[in-house]
Amino acid sequence: MTNFKLKAKIIERFGYQWKFAQFLEIDETIISRVLRGGRKLNNEQRQRWADALGCPVKELFPDAD
C-alpha cells in the first residue's frame, strides 16, 4: 500500500524523490520501497525522514510506535 502522505511531502519539499534521496544520502530505491510498503524504517530512520520533511513522525508514518 502506497504511503501517499509521505510521497506528497517529499514532492512538496524536494520536488523529486531523487533529490530527497540525495539529501538523506541514500539510494532512491530505498525511498521507492518505503513508499510502496515493501520496506519498513526503524524509529531513528523515521525520525530522520520526518525532520527532513518538517513533519511529525506520526503524520508520515501513522503506524509508528
N, C-alpha and C positions, 0 to 999 in steps of 0.2 A: 504494500500500500504506500503510495507516494505521500511524502510529507510536503504538502503544498504550502503550508505556512513558512516552513524553512526555505523552500525554493523561492518564494516571493520575497522574503527578507534578503536572501543572497542577491537576487536581481536588483532589488531596491537600493541596496547599499553598495554593491560592487559592479552591477551591470551584467556580469558574466560569471559563470561558475569557475572558469579557469582563473579569473582574477582573484576570486576568493581563495582558490587553491594556492595561488602564488603567495597571497598574504599570509596564509597559515603554513606555508612551506610544506605542503603535502601534495600527493598526486591527485589530479582531478577525478580519477576513477573512484577514489575513496568517497568523495562528495556524492558522486552519482549513486554509489551503492547505498550510502546512508539515506539519500533522498528516496530511493525505491524500497527501502526497508530491508535490504539484503545484508546490511552491516549495522551493528549497534556500536554506539560510542560509550566509553566509560564516563563516569561523572566528571573527571578532570577535562576530558575532551569536550564534553557537552558544555561545560562552563567556558572553555576557551572559545568555542564557536559562538556561544551566546554573547560573550564580551565583544567579540569581533563584529557582531551584528547589532550590538547595542540593545539587546533584549534580555529579559529574564529567561532562565533555562526552561521554566515551566511553559512559557509561551511557545517555544520552539519544539520542545520535547515533552508533551503532556504526560508521557509515561515515566518521566524522571522521578527518581526517589525523593 
